[in-house]
């Protein structure tokens, strides 16, 4: 038990580093929560429209004007073309509709009189154009069959009152799931940095020449010594994993106590295993504190930037994502992103995520094999 106790004694020396990365993760989770609290809801807006009516305001002409008024904000300005042009220029109005003289009579004769317009060219003017086009198309269709003006007006209005019903079939709380995915994506940096840095530093202490010599002349078998170190390292990695899992449950509560939440936690557990095997490999290859710090910065920070821990995956260039596939963090973050957009969870939909799990496990196995080869070579030499 001396080896086991010594391991934790050394870990205690670096508790500041563990706290630092944990605080970073908590801070990111908190900021992520606050940043997404303000939901963006769709608000139906109306364009600002000027109507220049050169016809009598009755019958079909009045009906067109009433429809435009009901679906837009009518701007009342000085009745000059200069004033109307200024309104368009300064965006006081988005759209000007010129109803020609004789419009009503031409429609009743079966003609298609041209309505001139002026537009500000922005999205509001496009909305005004959609409103006008909808009315004119409806009027044109019924005008071919209905010759009575009153009946034509009633039919047009009845058709235009019909609204499309949009039903949101998805029951996913996308805002909450996005927050969870971002939290775990960032956690990949904290997990990799803490496990890699602490385990490498602890094992560096055990690999010092003076410690090695004392171990050799002691009564303890080196195999038992190595097993105790491996056990302690694995327990440390597991505790870090559990700590970050608890943080996720505190931050997201009910969302984590679901099938989806458990899959996020399983993903984190597998990634922790991969980070542990990488840490053991690096500790076998590196013999200085400076090199350990350099490797932690390169691997942990590099993975975070390239794989989507710091920058959302959707903003990363495709070429960068292709390169990042050589890193375990890519597959961890990719499974988080897939889980974020998967509505129905079953064996078929989870297949891509399971493949990511398998790839991370293969990474871990490769690290173990290389570590065994390196350790064996060092023992022989």
N, C-alpha and C positions, 0 to 999 in steps of 0.2 A: 504493500500500500504506500510505501515511501514515494515511489515514482508517481503514483496517482495524486498524492497530496502535493508533491512538488509541482506537478503540472498546473494545478489550480492556484497554487501560490504565485506562479509566474503570470498566470492569466490575470490574477488580481492586480498585478502591477500595471496592466494595460487596460484597466476598467474605464479609464478616461476616454480611450479610443472607442470602446464599445458604446459608451454613453453618447459620444459625439455623433456617431453614425445613426444611433437610435433617435436622437433629438432631431437630426436632419430629416429622418423619415417621418417623425411625428409632425414636424413643421410643414413638410410637403403635404402630408395628409390633411392638415388643418387648412392650409392655403387652398388646396384643391377643393375642400368642402365649401369654403367661403366664396371662392371664385365661381362656383357653379350654383350658388343659392339663388341668384337672380335669373329666373327662367325667362326665356324669350318666347312670348306667345304671339300668335298671329293676330294682328289688328287690321280689320278691314278699313281701308282708307278710300277716300273719294278724291278724284281729280278736280282741279279748279277749271271750270269751263265758262267761256263767254258764248252766248247765243246771239247771233245777229239774224233776226227774223225779217225777211223782206216780203213775207206772204201774210195773208190774213190769219190771225191766231184763232182758228176754229177747226173742227173736224180732225182730220188726220194730222194737220200741222200742229194743232194744239196737243194732240196725243203724243207726238214726237217730243215736243218741248217739255211736257209733263214727265215723260219717261226720263229724259236727260236730267231734269231737275231732281227727280227722286233718287238718281244714282250718282249724282255729282254735286259739287258746290258751285252754284251759279255766281259768277263775279259780275257785280254791277259797276260799270265804269262809264266814263264820258263816251258819248256815241260818236267817236271819230276813229278813223283808221290809225292815226298816229298814236292815240291812247291805247288802242288794242295792241299795236306792235310793241309799245313800251311794256305793256303787261306781260307779253310773251317773253320779251328780252330780260326783264327783271324777275321772271318766274312767278309773278303774281297770278298768272293764268297759265295753265298747261295746254289748253286746247281752245280753239275758236271754231265754232260751227256756223257756217253761212247757209241759211235756208233760202233758196231762191224764190223769186216772185212766181206765183202760179204753181207752187209745189203740190198743193193739195189737189188741184184740178188735174194736173199731169198724172198723179198716182191713180186717180179714179178713171182716167182714160187708158190706163194700162201701160203708161210710159214709165221710164226710169230716170227721173230728173237727177242731175248731178248736184251733190252737196259739197261745196268747197270747204276746206278746213285749213287751219294753220296750227302748227304744233311746236312745242318747246323741245321736242326730241328726247325727253326724259322718260322714266318708267311710268310716271303718272299720266303722261300724254298717251302712252301705249294703252293704259287702262281705259282712258277716255275713248280711244279708237275702238277698243273691244266692245265698249258699251254701245257706241253708235252703230258699229257693224252688226252687232247682234240684233238690234232693232230693225235695221234696214233689210237684213236677210230674211227675218221673220215676216216683215211686211211684204217683201217681194214674193215669197212663197204663197202666202194666202191671197194676195191680190190677183193671182192668176185664176183662182177658183171663186172668190167671193167678190161680188160687184156692189153689194149694199155697204155704204160707208159705215153705218152703225155696227152692223154685224162684223165687218172687217176689223174695226177698232176693238170690239169685245173679244174677238178671236185672238188678235195680236196680244192684247193685255193678258188674256188667260194663259197663253203659251209662255209669255215672258215671266209670269209669276211662278212658273215651275222652277224649282231649285234642285240641283243635284245633292243627294245626301251622301256625305262622305263618312264612312264608318271605319274607325281605327280598330283593326282586328288584333293588332299586337298588344299583348298585356305586359310587355316588358317595361320596366322603369329604366329607360335608357340613360337618363341623367345619373341615376344612382350607380348603374353598372359601369358607366364610363368613369366615374370617380373611383370605383373599386379597381378597375383595370389600370388606371394611372397610378394608383397607390402601389399595386403589386409590381408594376413595371419599374417604378422607382425603387422598390424594395430589392430588386435584383442587384442594384448597385450597392446598397447597404449590406446585403447578405454576402455578396462576393468580396467586398472590401474588408468587412469584419473577419470573416472566416479565413480568408487568405492572409491577411495581415497578422492576426493574433496567432493562428496556428503555426505559421512560418516562423514568427519570432520565438514562440515557445519551443518549437522543435530545434531552432537554431541554438537555443540555450542548452538543450540536451546533447546537441552534436558538437559542442565545444570539446577540444582535445582533452582538457583536464577532466571533464565530466565523463567522456568516453573511457578514459583510462581507469577511473574509479569504478565505472560499471563493469569493466572487464575483470578487474581483480576482486570484485565483490562476489558473493555466493549466488547472486541472482543470474539465472540463465538469460542470455540475450534475447531469446525468442519470447520468454515471458515478459521481459522488459519492453520489447516492441509491441506486444499484445496490449499491455497496460497503456502505453502511449496512444495506440490506435483507439482503444476503448475510450480514453479520456478525450481524445480529439473528436471522436464521433459524438460523444455525449455533449461536448461543448457546442458543436454544430447543431445538434438537435435542440439544445436549449435556446440558441439564437433563433432558430426556425420557429419554435413555440412562442418565443417572446414576440416576434413580428406577427405571428398568427393572432395572438391575443390582442395586439394593437389594432389589427384589422377588424376584429370583432367589436372592440370598444368604439371604433370610429364608425362602423357601418351596421352594427347591432343585428337587427332581424335579417338583413340581406345576406349575412354570412351564414346564418343557420338555415340554409337551404341547400338543395342539391348543387346549384350553381356555385354557392359559396364554398361547399366542400371540395368541389373540383378545383377552384382557385387554390385552396389550401393544399390539396394533393400536388398540384403543379409546383407550389413553393417548396414542398418537402422534397420532391425529386430534384429540383434545381439546387437545393441545399446539399443533397448527396453529391451532385456533380461538382459543386464548389469545394466540398470537403476533399474529394479525390484529387482535384487540381491543387489544392493547398498542400496535400501530402507529397505530390509530385514536385512542386516548386521547392519545398523544404529539403528534398533529396538532392536537388540540383544546385541550390544556392547556399553559399557559406558566409555571407556578410549581411549586416543590417541594411546597409546602403542599397545593396542589390534587391533586398526584399521590398524596401520602400519603392524603388523604381519599378519593380514588377507589379506591385499592387496598383500603382498609378497607371501603368500602361494597360494592364488587363482590366481592372475594375472601371477606371474612367473611360478607357477606349471602348469597352463593351457598352457602357452607359450611353455614350454619344452615338456610336454606330448602330446600336440595336433598337433604340427607341425608349430608353429609360428617362432621359432628360428631354429629348425632343420627340413629340408624338410621331408615331410611325408614318402617318399620312403625309407628314411634311418632309420626310426623308426621301432623297432621290433613289430611284430604283437601283441604280448602280451601287450605291452605298449598301442597300439591303442585301444585294447579291453577295457582296464581300463579307458582310456580317454573318453570313450563314456558317462560317468556320468557327463561330463563337457560340458556346452553350447558351448565353443570354438571349441570342436571337430566337431560339426555339422556345425558350421560356416566355418571352414577351409575345411571340407569335401566337402561342396557345392562349394567352390572356386576351389578345385582340380577337381571336376566333371565337372565344367564349363570350366576348362582349356582344357579338352580332348573331349568335346562335339562339334562336327563340325556343325551339323545341329540342329538348335534350334526350337523345336516345343513342343507341349504338351506332346508327348510321351517321347522324349529325356530329357525333363526338369522334368519329374516325380520324379526321385530320389532327385533332388535339391529341389523341392517343399516339399518333405517329410522332408528334413533337415530343411526347413523353419518352417514347422509345429512343429517339435520337439523343436526348439528354442522358439516358441510361447508358447508351453506347459510348458517349463521350466519357462518362464515368469509368466504364470498363476499360477503355483505352488508356485513361490516365493511370488506372491501377496496374495494368500490364506494364506500361512504361516505367512506372515507379518501382515495380518488382525487379525489372531488368537493371535499372540504375542501381538499386540497393544491392543486388546480387553482385554486380560488377565491382562496386566499391568494397564489398566484403572480401572479394577474392584478391583485389589489389592491396 
